[in-house]
């Protein structure tokens, strides 16, 4: 689910609550180290609205055969 590794032991075995909400902890199963909150991890992997709009514009232009590089 989450592509993270523990900065203490290097393990990628993480514990996250089954029905996690923003303030739930993401911890390492091996050493118990707190890594982040679920909300912070989800915010980091979610694209920003500006980046998302730019990518959609580029995909639309390519689909229509328009070059944006000129």
Contact map, one row per residue, 1 for C-alpha under 8 A:
1110000000000000000000000000000000000000000000000000000000000000000000
1111000000000100000000000000000000000000000000000000000000000000000000
1111100000010000000000000000000000000000000000000000000000000000000000
0111110000010100000000000000000000000000000000000000000000000000000000
0011111001111100000000000000000000000000000000000000000000000000000000
0001111111110000000000000001000010100000000000000000000000000000000000
0000111111000000000000000000000000100000000000000000000000000000000000
0000011111000000000000000000001010000000000000000000000000000000000000
0000011111100000000000000000011000000000000000000000000000000000000000
0000111111110000000000000000000000000000000000000000000000000000000000
0000110011111100000000000001010000000000000000000000000000000000000000
0011110001111100000000000001000000000000000000000000000000000000000000
0000100000111110000000000001110000000000000000000000000000000000000000
0101100000111111000000000111100000000000000000000000000000000000000000
0000000000001111100000000111100000000000000000000000000000000000000000
0000000000000111110100011110000000000100000000000000000000000000000000
0000000000000011111100011000000000000000000000000000000000000000000000
0000000000000001111100000000000000000000000000000000000000000000000000
0000000000000000111110000000000000000000000000000000000000000000000000
0000000000000001111111010000000000000100000000000000000000000000000000
0000000000000000001111110000000000000110000000000000000000000000000000
0000000000000000000111110000000000001111000000000000000000000000000000
0000000000000000000011111000000000001110000000000000000000000000000000
0000000000000001100111111100000000001110000000000000000000000000000000
0000000000000001100000111110000001111100000000000000000000000000000000
0000000000000111000000011111000001111100000000000000000000000000000000
0000000000000111000000001111100111110000000000000000000000000000000000
0000010000111110000000000111111111100000000000000000000000000000000000
0000000000001110000000000011111100000000000000000000000000000000000000
0000000010101000000000000001111100000000000000000000000000000000000000
0000000110000000000000000001111110000000000000000000000000000000000000
0000000000000000000000000011111111000000000000000000000000000000000000
0000010100000000000000000011001111100000000000000000000000000000000000
0000000000000000000000001111000111110000000000000000000000000000000000
0000011000000000000000001111000011111000000000000000000000000000000000
0000000000000000000000001110000001111101100000000000000000000000000000
0000000000000000000001111100000000111111100000000000000000000000000000
0000000000000001000111111100000000011111110000000000000000000000000000
0000000000000000000011110000000000001111111000000000000000000000000000
0000000000000000000001000000000000011111111100000000000000000000000000
0000000000000000000000000000000000011111111110000000000000000000000000
0000000000000000000000000000000000000111111111000000000000000000000000
0000000000000000000000000000000000000011111111000000000000000000000000
0000000000000000000000000000000000000001111111100000000000000000000000
0000000000000000000000000000000000000000111111100000000000000000000000
0000000000000000000000000000000000000000011111110000000000000000000000
0000000000000000000000000000000000000000000111111011000000000000000000
0000000000000000000000000000000000000000000001111111000000000000000000
0000000000000000000000000000000000000000000000111111100000000000000000
0000000000000000000000000000000000000000000000011111110000000000000000
0000000000000000000000000000000000000000000000111111111000000000000000
0000000000000000000000000000000000000000000000111111111100000000000000
0000000000000000000000000000000000000000000000001111111110000000000000
0000000000000000000000000000000000000000000000000111111111000000000000
0000000000000000000000000000000000000000000000000011111111100000000000
0000000000000000000000000000000000000000000000000001111111110000000000
0000000000000000000000000000000000000000000000000000111111111000000000
0000000000000000000000000000000000000000000000000000011111111100000100
0000000000000000000000000000000000000000000000000000001111111110000000
0000000000000000000000000000000000000000000000000000000111111111000000
0000000000000000000000000000000000000000000000000000000011111111111100
0000000000000000000000000000000000000000000000000000000001111111111000
0000000000000000000000000000000000000000000000000000000000111111110000
0000000000000000000000000000000000000000000000000000000000011111110000
0000000000000000000000000000000000000000000000000000000000001111111000
0000000000000000000000000000000000000000000000000000000000001111111100
0000000000000000000000000000000000000000000000000000000000001100111111
0000000000000000000000000000000000000000000000000000000001001000011111
0000000000000000000000000000000000000000000000000000000000000000001111
0000000000000000000000000000000000000000000000000000000000000000001111
